[in-house]
Amino acid sequence: MFDDLYANQYEEDRDFHYTSDAEWDAAEADDIGRANPHLAWVYTGRDICHANPYYKGPAVPHPEEEAEC
């Protein structure tokens, strides 16, 4: 009986996909970008800047790049 219980727990752990922080961040950026297609760049809750794949306007430099004078 206990062997079956542990076998089922092993199968559940084996089949579970553990999402990394980077995957969560990319998914959040995708959601924000979809909701805001007018933005070329979006920031996630982790304060990471991502290019918005839903943006269709002119090229916009990365907001963290320094302007050359």
Backbone as a chain_set.jsonl record, in Angstrom:
{"seq": "MFDDLYANQYEEDRDFHYTSDAEWDAAEADDIGRANPHLAWVYTGRDICHANPYYKGPAVPHPEEEAEC", "coords": {"N": [[0.816, -1.191, 0.0], [1.853, 1.32, 0.895], [3.962, 1.491, -0.874], [2.679, 1.923, -3.32], [1.612, 4.432, -2.813], [3.912, 6.045, -2.573], [4.941, 5.645, -5.116], [3.03, 6.888, -6.727], [3.388, 9.524, -5.856], [5.984, 9.992, -6.753], [5.594, 9.845, -9.539], [3.931, 12.057, -9.913], [5.64, 14.182, -9.132], [7.627, 13.85, -11.073], [6.277, 14.437, -13.434], [5.569, 17.052, -13.139], [6.014, 20.403, -14.114], [8.432, 22.613, -13.321], [8.494, 26.001, -13.158], [10.756, 28.511, -14.091], [12.136, 31.616, -12.748], [12.755, 33.267, -14.881], [11.063, 32.293, -16.896], [8.55, 32.916, -15.8], [8.794, 35.69, -15.789], [9.034, 36.274, -18.551], [6.524, 35.43, -19.414], [4.892, 37.224, -18.05], [5.732, 39.627, -19.254], [4.83, 39.164, -21.841], [2.053, 39.15, -21.443], [1.647, 41.807, -20.544], [2.564, 43.206, -22.792], [0.732, 42.368, -24.769], [-1.572, 43.555, -23.818], [-0.875, 46.182, -24.1], [-0.198, 47.232, -26.857], [0.768, 49.564, -27.959], [3.109, 50.261, -26.754], [6.601, 50.144, -27.088], [8.471, 48.961, -25.464], [8.288, 47.03, -22.484], [8.027, 46.845, -18.931], [8.454, 44.458, -16.399], [7.165, 43.165, -13.256], [9.48, 42.557, -11.937], [11.155, 44.544, -12.604], [12.394, 44.389, -15.094], [13.249, 45.018, -18.401], [11.588, 44.404, -21.444], [11.406, 43.779, -24.943], [8.496, 44.548, -26.729], [6.615, 42.221, -28.33], [4.247, 42.713, -29.615], [4.19, 45.262, -30.481], [3.89, 47.548, -33.132], [4.91, 49.863, -34.225], [7.283, 52.506, -35.181], [10.853, 51.907, -34.924], [12.219, 51.939, -31.679], [14.692, 53.038, -29.489], [16.3, 51.053, -26.935], [15.157, 51.654, -23.655], [17.04, 51.88, -21.64], [19.422, 52.46, -22.787], [22.107, 54.703, -23.225], [21.826, 57.947, -24.534], [23.601, 59.019, -27.364], [25.689, 61.794, -27.554]], "CA": [[0.0, 0.0, 0.0], [2.702, 2.5, 0.951], [4.754, 1.544, -2.097], [1.851, 2.567, -4.332], [1.492, 5.828, -2.439], [5.159, 6.711, -2.951], [5.07, 5.571, -6.573], [2.182, 7.941, -7.272], [4.029, 10.802, -5.557], [7.124, 10.102, -7.664], [5.077, 10.145, -10.878], [3.443, 13.435, -9.903], [6.818, 15.049, -9.129], [8.318, 13.69, -12.35], [5.494, 15.039, -14.502], [5.313, 18.459, -12.847], [6.971, 21.318, -14.74], [8.798, 23.708, -12.437], [8.747, 27.191, -13.951], [11.827, 29.35, -13.563], [11.82, 33.043, -12.655], [12.836, 33.84, -16.235], [9.841, 31.918, -17.617], [7.468, 33.734, -15.247], [9.015, 37.051, -16.239], [8.703, 36.334, -19.978], [5.066, 35.309, -19.541], [4.321, 38.504, -17.605], [6.017, 40.612, -20.302], [3.925, 38.873, -22.958], [0.719, 39.622, -21.056], [1.653, 43.266, -20.527], [2.7, 43.639, -24.181], [-0.531, 42.121, -25.47], [-2.537, 44.549, -23.339], [-0.375, 47.523, -24.424], [0.553, 47.134, -28.108], [1.314, 50.87, -28.324], [4.402, 50.416, -26.088], [7.687, 49.388, -27.715], [9.164, 48.237, -24.394], [7.476, 46.853, -21.277], [8.725, 46.439, -17.713], [7.717, 43.502, -15.575], [7.217, 43.415, -11.82], [10.862, 42.384, -11.476], [11.86, 45.701, -13.153], [13.184, 43.949, -16.242], [12.699, 45.58, -19.63], [11.448, 43.454, -22.546], [10.83, 44.272, -26.193], [7.098, 44.137, -26.866], [6.418, 41.594, -29.636], [2.984, 43.168, -30.188], [4.385, 46.638, -30.923], [3.982, 47.625, -34.598], [5.319, 51.209, -34.62], [8.669, 52.701, -35.591], [11.871, 51.404, -33.992], [12.465, 52.778, -30.511], [15.866, 52.502, -28.793], [16.095, 50.488, -25.599], [15.056, 52.772, -22.721], [18.19, 51.942, -20.74], [20.608, 52.861, -23.54], [22.43, 56.123, -23.085], [21.8, 58.683, -25.803], [24.911, 59.513, -27.781], [25.648, 63.249, -27.774]], "C": [[0.865, 1.263, 0.0], [3.564, 2.626, -0.289], [3.974, 2.234, -3.216], [1.725, 4.075, -4.071], [2.744, 6.604, -2.856], [5.368, 6.685, -4.458], [4.238, 6.666, -7.224], [2.793, 9.321, -7.033], [5.217, 11.024, -6.489], [6.658, 10.482, -9.061], [4.587, 11.591, -10.949], [4.621, 14.413, -9.936], [7.535, 15.012, -10.469], [7.593, 14.44, -13.469], [5.228, 16.528, -14.297], [6.406, 19.313, -13.46], [7.215, 22.494, -13.795], [9.202, 24.907, -13.281], [9.827, 28.029, -13.285], [11.358, 30.801, -13.464], [11.828, 33.69, -14.036], [11.589, 33.509, -17.05], [8.642, 32.725, -17.113], [7.573, 35.16, -15.764], [8.639, 37.221, -17.709], [7.188, 36.259, -20.193], [4.387, 36.614, -19.114], [4.534, 39.586, -18.664], [5.093, 40.411, -21.498], [2.518, 39.381, -22.653], [0.635, 41.145, -21.082], [1.72, 43.81, -21.951], [1.419, 43.469, -24.976], [-1.562, 43.166, -25.088], [-2.151, 45.982, -23.735], [0.433, 47.514, -25.714], [1.159, 48.457, -28.577], [2.688, 51.116, -27.687], [5.458, 49.556, -26.766], [8.4, 48.502, -26.696], [8.238, 48.141, -23.198], [8.376, 46.407, -20.128], [7.836, 45.485, -16.931], [7.838, 43.9, -14.111], [8.608, 43.252, -11.235], [11.75, 43.504, -12.005], [12.844, 45.301, -14.252], [12.476, 44.428, -17.502], [12.714, 44.526, -20.743], [10.928, 44.172, -23.784], [9.422, 43.71, -26.309], [6.887, 43.526, -28.251], [5.137, 42.045, -30.338], [3.059, 44.61, -30.701], [4.603, 46.668, -32.433], [4.455, 48.986, -35.1], [6.774, 51.283, -35.065], [9.636, 52.188, -34.515], [12.122, 52.421, -32.888], [13.677, 52.2, -29.792], [15.507, 51.973, -27.406], [16.101, 51.627, -24.577], [16.255, 52.908, -21.784], [19.488, 52.284, -21.468], [20.847, 54.351, -23.339], [22.407, 56.772, -24.469], [23.201, 59.194, -26.108], [24.797, 60.992, -28.107], [26.759, 63.686, -28.681]], "O": [[0.639, 2.171, -0.8], [3.871, 3.738, -0.72], [4.533, 3.03, -3.97], [1.734, 4.88, -5.002], [2.645, 7.691, -3.424], [5.927, 7.63, -5.015], [4.691, 7.307, -8.173], [2.726, 10.189, -7.903], [5.427, 12.141, -6.964], [7.257, 11.346, -9.701], [4.812, 12.271, -11.95], [4.594, 15.378, -10.699], [8.002, 16.045, -10.948], [8.234, 15.012, -14.351], [4.712, 17.191, -15.197], [7.589, 18.992, -13.345], [6.305, 23.273, -13.512], [10.163, 24.826, -14.046], [9.815, 28.23, -12.07], [10.322, 31.17, -14.018], [11.004, 34.558, -14.325], [11.109, 34.348, -17.813], [7.814, 33.167, -17.909], [6.569, 35.77, -16.133], [7.996, 38.206, -18.073], [6.643, 36.948, -21.055], [3.424, 37.052, -19.742], [3.627, 40.371, -18.943], [4.628, 41.381, -22.097], [1.87, 39.976, -23.515], [-0.338, 41.707, -21.584], [1.017, 44.764, -22.285], [1.061, 44.337, -25.773], [-2.338, 43.616, -25.931], [-2.988, 46.884, -23.711], [1.638, 47.764, -25.678], [1.977, 48.468, -29.496], [3.363, 52.082, -28.044], [5.235, 48.367, -26.995], [8.876, 47.418, -27.034], [7.482, 49.073, -22.923], [9.355, 45.688, -20.329], [6.626, 45.683, -16.821], [8.533, 44.858, -13.773], [8.886, 43.759, -10.148], [12.972, 43.433, -11.874], [13.965, 45.806, -14.326], [11.265, 44.267, -17.651], [13.718, 43.847, -20.958], [10.099, 45.076, -23.678], [9.186, 42.537, -26.02], [6.971, 44.238, -29.251], [4.961, 41.787, -31.529], [2.1, 45.116, -31.286], [5.409, 45.899, -32.958], [4.403, 49.237, -36.304], [7.418, 50.26, -35.297], [9.271, 52.057, -33.347], [12.224, 53.621, -33.145], [13.707, 51.003, -29.508], [14.529, 52.404, -26.795], [16.978, 52.489, -24.636], [16.452, 53.97, -21.194], [20.541, 52.388, -20.839], [19.91, 55.149, -23.29], [22.906, 56.209, -25.443], [23.893, 59.725, -25.239], [23.907, 61.399, -28.853], [26.883, 64.874, -28.978]]}, "num_chains": 1, "name": "protein.A"}
